[in-house]
Amino acid sequence: MDIPIETIADIFKTLSDTNRLRIIRVLTMDCQSVSTIVEETGLSQPLVSHHLRILREAGLARAESRGAFTYY
């Protein structure tokens, strides 16, 4: 496995935030809506959306649109 050490460090940096770890714990192989993630983590919707964007950019979560809603 030839993953650059910088990439691995970026992944760990992304996961060093406790709110992101709460979100990761809620995410499963089944898609979860933002409102479900908010409910399960107790975080505000804007905060969840902020951290989901960071997780997406790091390749640790992916979004799927279903009508007016986004699932992760």
FENRA-V767325 format. One record per residue. N is the residue number from 1. RES is the residue in three letters. SS is DSSP state (H for helix, E for strand, - for the rest). Layout:
((N;RES;SS) (N;RES;SS))
This chain:
((1;MET;-) (2;ASP;-) (3;ILE;-) (4;PRO;-) (5;ILE;H) (6;GLU;H) (7;THR;H) (8;ILE;H) (9;ALA;H) (10;ASP;H) (11;ILE;H) (12;PHE;H) (13;LYS;H) (14;THR;H) (15;LEU;H) (16;SER;-) (17;ASP;-) (18;THR;H) (19;ASN;H) (20;ARG;H) (21;LEU;H) (22;ARG;H) (23;ILE;H) (24;ILE;H) (25;ARG;H) (26;VAL;H) (27;LEU;-) (28;THR;-) (29;MET;-) (30;ASP;-) (31;CYS;-) (32;GLN;-) (33;SER;E) (34;VAL;H) (35;SER;H) (36;THR;H) (37;ILE;H) (38;VAL;H) (39;GLU;H) (40;GLU;H) (41;THR;H) (42;GLY;-) (43;LEU;-) (44;SER;-) (45;GLN;H) (46;PRO;H) (47;LEU;H) (48;VAL;H) (49;SER;H) (50;HIS;H) (51;HIS;H) (52;LEU;H) (53;ARG;H) (54;ILE;H) (55;LEU;H) (56;ARG;H) (57;GLU;H) (58;ALA;-) (59;GLY;-) (60;LEU;-) (61;ALA;-) (62;ARG;-) (63;ALA;-) (64;GLU;E) (65;SER;E) (66;ARG;E) (67;GLY;-) (68;ALA;-) (69;PHE;E) (70;THR;E) (71;TYR;E) (72;TYR;-))
